[in-house]
Amino acid sequence: MFLNYAPVPLAFGTSGLRGLVKDITDLEAYINVKAALRYLLSSGDIHASSTVVIAGDLRPSTDRIMRACAQAIVDSGCQVENAGKIPTPALVSRAISTRRAGVMVTGSHIPFDRNGIKINKSVGEVLKSDEPGISREVELVRAEEYSRTVTTSPFDASGVLKSAPELPALDRAAEETYVSRYLSSFNSGALSGLRVLVYQHSAVGRDILVRILRELGAEVVAAGRSETFIPIDTENVTDEQLNRLEEFAVAAEAGGKSLHAIVSTDGDSDRPLVTAVHPAAEVKPGGRRVRFLPGDLLGLVVAEYLSADAAAVPISANDAVERRMRERGVLLQKTKIGSPYVISGIDELRSAGTHARIVGWEANGGFLTGSDIALAKAKLAALPTRDSTLPILANLFAAASQGITLSALWDRLPARFGRAGLIDNFPAAVSLVILAKLIPAGDAIELEFDGAQQVSDRSRADATPTPLAAGPAEDWRQLKATLSRFFTPALGFDDIVRINVLDGVRIYFNNGDVAHIRPSGNAPQLRIYANSDSQARADQIVELGLREPDGILRQLGRAFTQGAVATL
């Protein structure tokens, strides 16, 4: 009652809790972490007096939020291990290896005015199945804290801790264990002869990545270090960002030494960014020196390098993944978008007990291992959380071991091209209405349309498509007709032959084009993904989706939300 602001509860996004910095007060952070730890204590994942590892990224708001989280850990009867500013996968690796819970303060790739808190269990990430139990505990803890008086509450009227605790002394065990994970598994010196530029910006793992690459033999050039937070979304790499990488490449070669690759990560260093660098003499007029490979294809290279025999990927992945996995006889499981879903898919594959080298990855390039995998030097322990270092190293090692460039390595992938983009500050309510209008009732996830207007359910990849009953079939035909009003022949779109609504709306066209619309789970953004047989067409599909003010996404918003948003 004494608060001088209206609290805004944190909400689970695609992975973890996210919100505006102004809404992640000490009080709100404290409530959510204390509740999550109560859930873990009650479920037996951790016990009283357990140690909880805490870390954070380099956002300006992270230090304050970490202190509030540390207070919640102490008040839950647990001990705090301060791992400092390290990548999320380094925190999770440390937590799993020591059977401890973890708290990572990070907003990942989203802008600096937002942040988040990611909790992990002693066995790995918090999954979607854990969220209801945590949410129930949040309501209980919230009621307890809100019932305190101005004198009994540890928070002032602004939701700030009256006596903010200092974090314990920095413990570098998590960082050193993470570095050792790669130095002990990959052959030392194997990257000798490669010159790699690390775009450091404000990534929390910027120095760790430089260290690992150098100790594995690469000559490393560090560039672009920033003390101001720069959000890098590896699913939405813009022309402006590629131009900046090109400038780095030109500057790095000013002394006459060739550059082979540019690598980077997002803010909490669990998503990779990798570009090949073409020799200047081989670039056609108007062409780029740098070649960016999207994360879903980057992961495909990693899966092949690791000789994976089963994989879980989100539905948004480039369909080249499906083609290559089918060619290699690798069992592929499609999931909703977000690492908790991919982890659940990995768990299902692992529980079957029929595969020994199980992996997963996302369209952002974050790579997960569900099995211990033997490499040339040693066994790489399973790490079922998104990681950026493994895909960077695996791509460099795969090219180096074959004596070819990254670009030549990538040329061997199926000739399918992808692009993704988003509209920022797109109201979540509008996105919800769009999905409600575009997804018919029923359990069907993927439907196929044939020339005779028959509609078949092909939701199960291991089953023969089944014709739908008349009523549901008509609903799906109406959806196809609706989508055809926006994805028109005038814009180059062919007839719609398949629709998948596992996560968002994924549309397959007769000429092989794919367009996928989905709201972000972490921010008020509406995304569009595209696949095609040419990069130019994939780029064009995304441009048609994002164009202002009359692109496909804006048209959908206007068509479906007149008068509807106010009722939400």
N, C-alpha and C positions, 0 to 999 in steps of 0.2 A: 504493500500500500504506500510505502514511502518513496518508491522509485519515481524519478522525475522524467521517465521516458516510457514508451510502450514497448515491452520486450517482443522481439521477433524470434520465434523458435527456429533453431537449425533444423534442416531437413536432410534426409538421405538423398544423395544424388546417384549417379551411375556407380560411383565408388566412393564411399565415405560421406561425411557431413560437409556441406558447403553453405556459404552465405556471404553477405556483404560484411566487410570489416566492422562497420559501425554497428552491426547487429550481433557480431561475435564479441559481446562484452565478456569481462572476466566471469561474471555470473553465468552467462549462457554456456561458455566453455566448461566451467566447473560442473554445472548440472549434467551436461552430456557425458563427460568423461567419468564422473562419479557413477552415473547410472550404468554406463557400459561396463565398468569394473564390477559393479554389483551383479550384473548379469553373468559375467564370466566367473565370479565367485560362486554364485548360486548354481551354475551349470557344472562346476567342478573343473573348469578349464584352468583356473588358478586357485590359490588358497590364501588364507590370511597370512600376511607378512611376505607374500611373493614380491619379487622385484619386477618392476615395469620399466621398460626401456622407452625413453622419450627422445625425440629428435625433431628437427624442423628445417624448412627451406629458408631462402634468403629474402623473403618478403619483409617489408618494414614492420608489419604487424605481428610477425611470428614470435619474436621474443616475449612480448607481453602475453600472448595466448599460451605459450609454453609454460610460463610461470603459473598461470591460472590452472592449467592442466596438471602441473606438478603438485599444486596444493590439493587438487582433487584426488590424486594418487595417494598422497600422505593421509588425507582424511578418510580414505577407504581402507586404511590399515596396511598399505603396501609400501615398499621401498622404491626409490627413484634412481635409475641409472641414466645419467645425462650423456647421450651419445653425440650431442652437439648438432651441427649442421651437416647432414649427410644425406645421400640418396634414400628414398623410400625403400628400395630393395635391400639396401644395406641394413636398415633398421629391421625389416622383416626377417632377413637372413639371421641376424643376431638373435632376434626373439625366438625364432623357431629352433635354432641350434641350442639355445639355453632353456627352452620350454618356458618362455616368459611372454607376457602380453606386451604390446607395444602401442605407443601413441605418437603418430606423426602429424605435426602441424604443417599443413601444406594446402595450397589451392591449386597445386599441379600447374596446368597450363593456362588457367583463367586469369583475367587482368588483376593488377595489384590491389584494386579496391575491394577485392574478394579474397577470402581465405577459406580454410577448411581444417577438419580434424579427421584423421583416418585411424581407426582402432584396428588392431589385429590381435587374434587369439594366440595362444602358445603354439597352436598347430598351423597357423596361417591366417589369411584374411578373414574378416567378418563377412559372412555370406548373406545373401538376401533372406535366407531362412532364419538368420539370427536377428534381423532388423525388428520384427514385431516384438520379440522379447526385450530387446534394448529399449524400444519405444515405450513399452509399458513401465519399465524402470525409470525412464526419463520423466514420465508424468508423476510418479511417486516422489522422486527426488525434487522435482519442480515444486510440488505441493509443500514439501518440507521446507525448502528454502524460502518460498514466498510467504510462509506462515511466520517467519521470524520477524522480530521487531527491529526498529532502527538501532537499538542498542545491542541486540543479540545476534544480528546478522554480521558476518564478516565482510559484507559488501556495503558500499556507500550508496547514495541515492542515484548515482550514475552507473551502478552495477560494477564498480571498480573495487578490487580487493583493498580493504583498508590497510592491510599490512601485506604487501606483495612479497612472497618468499624469493630468496635467491636460489637459483638452480644449484644442485650439487656440482662439485668439481667435474670438469670434462673427463669422460672415460672414452678413450679411443679404441677400445676393443672391437666395437662394431665396425668402424672404418677399416681397421687393420684386417679383420676377418674377411671383409668384403673384397679388399684388394688381394688378399691371399687366395681367395676362391679362384681367381683368374690366373694369377701368376703360378699357382701350383698345378693348374689343369692344362694350360696352353704352353706350347714349347717356347722356351726363352730364345730370343733372337730370331724367331721365325718371321718377324715382320721387318727384318733388316733389309734396307734398300727402299723401303716405303717412306715417303714423306707425307705426313698427314697434318692438316690444319685442324685444330680444335677451336670451334667458335664457342667461346666461354660464356658470353653475355652474363646473365645472373643465375645460371644453373648451379644448383647446390653441389653437384658432382663435378664441377669444372676442373678442379685441381686433381681430383682422384682419377679422372679419365686421362688426363695428361700423364700422370704417373704410371698408370697401367700400360698405356701404349709405349711409353719410353722404355719401361722395363722389359717389354716384349720385343724390343729391337727397333721400333719405328723412330724416325726422326720427326719430332713434333714441333709444330709452330703454333703458339697460342695467340689468339686474336679476339678482338671484340669484347674484352672483359668490361663489365659494367657494374657500377655500384648502385645504379638505379634499376629497379626490377623491370625486366622485359619479358612479357608473356610470349612464349613460343608454343604454338599448337601444331604438333607434327601431323595432324590430320587436315590442316588448313594452311599449308605453306604457300605463301603468296608470291606473286611476281616481284614485289618489292623486296621480300626477303631473299629470293634467289638472286636478285641484282646485287644485294649486299654481299652475299656469299661470293658472287663473281668478282666483286671489288677486292675481297680478301684474297682470292686466288691470284689475281693480277699483281697485287702488292707483294704476296709471298714469293712470286717468281721474278720479282724485279732484279734480284741478284743473279739470275741465270739458272737457278736450281728448280727442277720440275716439281710440281705438286701432284700427288696421286688421288687424294681424297680430302673432303671436308666433313667432319663429324661434329655432332652436337647433341644436346638433349633438351627436354622441356625443363620447367622450373625445378621439379623435385627429382629429375634425372631418372625417371622410370620409362620414358619414351625416347627412342632414338631419332636422330635426323642424320641421314647419310647421303652425301652426293659424291659422285665420281667427278674427276676433273680431267677434261679432255686437253691434250696438247694444243697450244694455240694454232699450230700449223694445220691441224686437222679440222678446225672449226670453220664451217662455211660462213660466208658473209651474213650477218644478221643472226647467226646462231649463238648459243650459249656455250661458255666454257664449262659450266657445271651441269651435271645431270642428276636430278633428284629421283630417288626411287621411293614410292609410297610404302608405308609400313607394312601393309598386308603382303606385298611382294617381297619386301625385305625379309619378313618372317618366313616366307616360302624358301628362300635361300638358306636360312638358318636351319629349318626343318630338314632340308636335304643334307646339309653339312653334318648334322647330328644323326643322320640315318634314322629319323623318326619313323615308327611304324603305326602310330595313331596320333591324331591331332584334334583339338577343339578350337574352332575359330568363330567369331561372330558373323551373323548373317550379312553384315555390311562389307565383308572382305571381298576383294576383287575375285571374280569367278575364275580367274586363272588358277587360283588355289585349288578349287574343286577339280579343274581339268588335270592339273599336274598330280594331285594326290590320287586321282583315279588311275592315271597312267602308271604310277609307282606302286599301286596296290596298298596305299596307306588308308586306313579307316579314318574318315573325316566326320566330325560331329559339329553341326551348326548350332550356335547359341544366340541368345539375346546379347545386346551390346553392353559391355562392362566386364571388368575383370572378375567380379563375383560370379557372373554367369559362366565365363570361360573356365574358372576354377571348378565350378560344379560339373561342367562337362568333362573336365580332366578327371575329377573324382569318379564319375560314372565309368569312364574308360578304364580307370585303374581298378575299380571294384570288379570289373568283368574278369580280370586276371588273365587276359589273353594276349596282352601286349607288354613289351618290355621297355620301349623308348617312347614315352608319351609326352607330348608337348602341347602348347597352345600359344596363340598370339592374337593381337588385336590389330585393327586397321591403323592404329596410331604407331605400330611398330613394337610396342611393349611385348616382350617375350617371356613365357612361363615354361618351366620344366616340371613335369609331374613325376618323373622317374630320375633315379641316379643314372647318369649317362657317362660311359667310359670314353674318354678322349685319348689322344696319343700319349699324353704324359701322365694323366691320372684321372680319377673319376670325378665328374662334376656333380656335386650333390643337388638333388631336386630343390627347386626354389619356385613354389607355386604362387608367385606374385609377379607383377609386371616389372620387367628389367630392361634397361637400355644398353648396358655394357655387353651382354652376351650377343645381341644382334650386330652391334658394331664390330666386335672382334670376329664373329663367325663369318661375316661378309669379307672382311679384310683377309682372314686366314684362308678362306675358300679360294679367293682370287690368287693370293700369293702361292698357295700350294700347287696351283695349276699353271703358275707362271703367266697369268693373263691379267688384264686390267679389270677393275670393277665393272666398267661399262661392258667389256666383252663377256664377263660372267653373267651380267644381267640380260644380255642379248639372247642367252640360252633359255630364258623363261618363256612361257607361252605368250604369244603376241596379243595380249590384252592390256588395255591401258585404262588407268583410273584417275579420277580427280575428285576432290571433295571441297566443299565450301560452306559458308554459313552466313546467315544474317544475324548480327549481334543485336542485343536489346529487343528481341522479338518477344512480345508478351507471352508468357507461359499459358495463359488462359486461351489465347488465340490458337496456339499449337494444340491444346487439348481438344478444342472444338474441331479443328481440321481432322485430327485422328478419329474423333467420334463419327464424323461424317464419312470417313473413308474406310472404316473397318466394319463390315457387316457382323451381325450377331452370329454366334455359333462357335464351335471348337476348331473349325478348319483354319489352318495356318497358311497353306500354299495351295493355290488353285491354278489349274491349267485349262486353257480355252482352245478348242480345236475349230477347224473350219466349218463344222456343222453346228456350231454354237453349243456343243456339249461342254459342260463344265465338270472337271474331274478333280477330286481331292487327292493331292500328292504330298500331303503333310509328312508322311513317313517315307524317308528315303529308301528304306529297305522293303517297301511294300508296293504292289502294283497300284497305279492310280485308280480310284473308285469314282464312278459317276455320282454326282450329287442328286438328291431328290429335287423335284421341280421347284418348290418354294425357295430353298437356299440357293439353288442354281440361278434363279431369276435375280436374287439379291446381288450375287456376284456379277451377273451380266450388267446390272444397273451400275455397279461400281466401275466396271470396265468402261461403260459408256460415259460416266462422269469424268473419269480420268482422261478419256480421249478428248474431252472438251478443252483440256489444258495442255496435254501432250499431243499436239496436232501435227498432221502431215506438213503444214506450212512451216513448222519449226524443225522438220526433218525426222519426225517420229513415225515409225512403222506401226503396224497393228499390234495391239497388246496380246501376248500369248500366255503370260503367266503373271501372277501376283502373289507376293508373300507378305504376310502381316505379323510375322514373329516379333518384330520390333520396328515400329514405324510401318511404312508402306514401300515395298520394293517391287518395281515394275520392270518386267522383262518384255522386250519388243522383238518382233519377228526377225529384224535384221541383226540381232545380237546386242543392241544397245540395252543398257540397264540404267534406271534412275531410281534412287532410293531417298525417301523423305523421312526425316526423324528429328524430333526435338532433342536437344541436349538434355542429359540428366543432371548436369552440374550448373547450368547457367541459363538465362533467358535467351536462348539461341535456337534457331531452326536450321538444321543442316540438310544438305543435299549431297549425295554420293553418286558418282557416275562411272560406268564401265563401257568401253567400246573397243572396236578393232583398230582405232587410231587415237593418238593422244589429242589431236586437234578436235575430234568429235567429242571425246570425254570432256575436254575443256569447254567446248561449246555448250554441252548439256548443263554444266554447272553455271556457266554465264547466263544461259536462258533462265535458269532457276533463280539466280540472285539479282538479275538486272533490276535497277531502280528507275522508275517507280512501278513498273508494270511486268516484272518477271513472274514466273510461274508461282513461286512461293507467295508473293504479294497478292496475286490473283486468287489463289486458294484462300488466303486470309480474308480478303474482301468478300468473296463469294459465300463463305460459310459462316461468317461471324456477325453479320448485320443483326443486331438485337440479341445475339446468342451469348456474347461474353458477359453481358450485364447480369445474366441469370446464374453464372457460375459462382 
